[in-house]
Amino acid sequence: MSSSQLGFNTLAVHAGAAPDPTTGARTTPIYQTASFVFNDVEHAASLFGLQAAGNIYTRLTNPTNAVLEERVAALEGGTAALSVASGHAAQFLAFHSLLQPGDEFIASRKLYGGSINQFGNSFKSFGWKVVWADSDAPESFEKAITPKTKAIFVESIANPGGVITDLKAISEIAQRHKLPFIVDNTLATPYLVRPFEHGADIIVHSATKFLGGHGNSLGGIIVDGGTFQWTGDSRYPQLSQPKAEYNGLVFAETFGNVAFALACRALGLRDLGPALSPFNAFQILTGIETLPLRMQRHSDNALATAEFLAKHPKIEWVSYPGLEGDKYHALAKQYCPKGAGAVFTIGLKGGYDAGVKLVSNLKLFSHLANIGDTRSLIIHPASTTHKQLSPEQLREAGAGPEVVRLSIGIEDVADLIADLDQALNS
Ligand SMILES: *Cc1c(COP(=O)(O)O)cnc(C)c1O
């Protein structure tokens, strides 16, 4: 059966995998090897010249990682994928295939804090300039476009949670200006939102979060939608111009609708090097088998917790798009009808001190800087990740002194609510 006939739950368990041809092992083995033996000299030459598919060295490809790549491509409905060492590595390699020194891209201001740093600080040393726009006002992306703009970047469900991006509205702007539209689908996963169905061209993931889902392995994925026409487009020389080291090969012409994923691998990963360990690929692959079950439970638990907190006398506000009356509720119904994910923020009436007290008094929730674990997690940004900022800067970052971010796990929701209640009242 071809992948396109199978349902999401089946793909989550089977896509890309088959019993090991040598040993019969039913789960995908961890191919813990740096390199692979060539059949003969001609075989080696064809692999190095990209004329044949096969394994050379684990920085480029690895059979365990290949199963993970095929599985995430199938779940997202893309043509190909590339697994890398972290979500940040995925973003880095995606932009490396698109941008030249002096180029610009437009990104939503509502992003994971680490992405704001990566785009705004480190990318500067490559001559790549980020221009910020407001995902609540899609027209702000169109206004920011200049002749140097080469891509648009947003998160589907955006950090620090509680924001749903109008993907269709922004993708129409990208299409009008022939710009690739990149969506970070980390918080949603393809179970909740399928960005390619709403006009995305490229998807990136931190697989560290819900895809792996158990808080035990870092990883990142780039998924190629196969939709963008790179051929002959001189704005994207990595894809449209001959590559001398591959005998004048032009990625867009030779590899068609998988050219972007291949360029990220054979140019970006080859030269920049953030390869995913096969062990981590195995852990993430195992996590993905239960992705549909976990994401539904995460979302159901988050909604019940948000409803409880919205009525709690110690809580000023709850920002969760699953709640009726929330600013993003209509967009949530449009883009993620099965649930609005696990991550959201609350505001405490008692301000900074109440935030410190809450994270200190919780017993089941872990106080740490991560999301997308089976376990429930909490963080008070003002006393941790954002401690160096002034009260004004805190507010601009959406991390005022009263703000607490939760990532709701898959425990019994009654236990989570009881833990929050005792910590709020103590
Ligand atoms: C964590 C995260 C990243 C970065 O991923 P790492 O695996 O930590 O490098 C990028 N985007 C989002 C939305 C994230 O939550």
The ligand as an SDF file (V2000), in Angstrom:
LIG
                    3D

 15 15  0  0  0  0  0  0  0  0999 V2000
   12.5530   24.4590   21.1840 C   0  0  0  0  0  0  0  0  0  0  0  0
   12.0990   25.1320   19.9570 C   0  0  0  0  0  0  0  0  0  0  0  0
   12.9910   25.4000   18.9090 C   0  0  0  0  0  0  0  0  0  0  0  0
   14.4670   25.0550   18.9940 C   0  0  0  0  0  0  0  0  0  0  0  0
   14.6210   23.6690   19.0240 O   0  0  0  0  0  0  0  0  0  0  0  0
   15.8890   22.9500   19.7420 P   0  0  0  0  0  0  0  0  0  0  0  0
   15.6030   21.4990   19.4750 O   0  0  0  0  0  0  0  0  0  0  0  0
   15.8360   23.3250   21.1890 O   0  0  0  0  0  0  0  0  0  0  0  0
   17.1030   23.4520   19.0440 O   0  0  0  0  0  0  0  0  0  0  0  0
   12.4980   26.0090   17.7710 C   0  0  0  0  0  0  0  0  0  0  0  0
   11.2040   26.3570   17.6640 N   0  0  0  0  0  0  0  0  0  0  0  0
   10.3090   26.1080   18.6540 C   0  0  0  0  0  0  0  0  0  0  0  0
    8.8960   26.5020   18.4670 C   0  0  0  0  0  0  0  0  0  0  0  0
   10.7270   25.4960   19.8260 C   0  0  0  0  0  0  0  0  0  0  0  0
    9.8420   25.2680   20.8090 O   0  0  0  0  0  0  0  0  0  0  0  0
  1  2  1  0
  2  3  1  0
  2 14  2  0
  3  4  1  0
  3 10  2  0
  4  5  1  0
  5  6  1  0
  6  7  2  0
  6  8  1  0
  6  9  1  0
 10 11  1  0
 11 12  2  0
 12 13  1  0
 12 14  1  0
 14 15  1  0
M  END
$$$$
